[in-house]
Amino acid sequence: MNCLICHAPYNPIASWQHFLTLKKADCLCAKCRNALMKINGEICDICGRPFAGLKPSHRQRRLCADCVRWQEDDEWKDVLTKNRSVYMYNEFMKEVVALWKFRGDYAIVKAFQEEFCREFYRHFDNTFLIVPIPLSAERLYERGFNQAKALAELLALPIHEPLCRRHLEKQSKKSRLERLRTENVFRLSEKAPLQGKHIVLIDDIYTTGATLRHAAKVLLKAGAASVSSFTLARG
């Protein structure tokens, strides 16, 4: 077999578990699999950022400094209930995301399936509505697929798409403050039955959290009871 990321040939190790449960062999070589850094240990109660030895910045809740600022802003306080992510957005993950997201190697998403599903059910369940963060029509044309929807499809749960997005410059180029000052790029695409629903937004990377909060605000205004998010990686 060839590794899905580095394309080097390797021999996947098959155990009795694979034979007894029909579990598929890993599609990544050991080097690439081990380079994906899972998030473990103590994390911020809201955004899921690992503390990594840093002391939380709030007495009652274990919050990082960024989330303290979010919570102190009346416009954004409690807009996002929580975010949870599977991996750290380290240098290796940046390379993987570039291959997958910007160079169109769609098949790479298969490498995340097992851990993505396992971590989702640690924090959420099938009563939540799954809403992938949409791309603008222009961005979707450029990439050929929506990476957030590809991740959502790994969960094998009904996918809801009540949001649409207008085209602006890439949000990754902006600072947190610039993202906050940007007019909300999201709107409801249809009259979805959101009243009283608990929603999980799906996206590839949590960076500043501004994109997810803008989407959450639209959904809350439409009647959602709460909005959380689940991302592949945490910046």
C-alpha positions, 0 to 999 in steps of 0.5 A: 500500500501507499500512504495517503499523505506521503505516498510512500509504500508501506506494509500496514500491520494487521492484527486479530482485531482487523480480522474479527471486526473487519476493521480496515487497515490504516491508510497512513504509514506510521510516520504520518500517523504519528505526526498527527498530534491529538489534543489531550490533557486539560483544555479551555472549557469553551474553545478546546485549546490545550493549556500546555502548562499555561494557567487558565485565565478565569477563576470559575471556568477554565478559560484561555485568555482569548475566550475570556475576551470573547466572554467579556464582549456583550455582543459575543458572550455565549454565542458559541457554547463550546468547540472541540477539535481532534488534532493540533494545527501543527506544521505537519497538519498545515501541510496535510490541510494544504494538500487536502484543501487547497490542492484538491486531494479529496481522498485524504479525508479518509485518514481522519475518519476513525479519530474524527468520529470517535472524538465527536461522540465523546462530546456530542451525540446524534440528537445534535443537528450537524451543520457544515460551515458553507463555502461561497460559490466562488470558493467552492468552484475553486476547490471542487468540494467543501472540506467542512461538508466532507468532514461532516459526511464522515459522521454518517448522520443527517447533514443540514445546510441552513446557511449560505455564505457570500464571497470575501477575501480569505478569512485566514489572512485577517486578524481576530479584530479584523474578522470581528469588524467584518460584516457577517458573511453568513445568512439563512439559505432557507427557513430551516426548522431550527427552533429549540435545536442544539446545533454542531457546526463542522469545520476544518480548523478553529483559529480565532473562532470568529468565523464559527461565532458569526455562523452561530449568531445567525443560527441563534437568531433563527431560534437555535437553542445552542450552537457548538462546533467540532473541528478537525484541528485547533490552531 
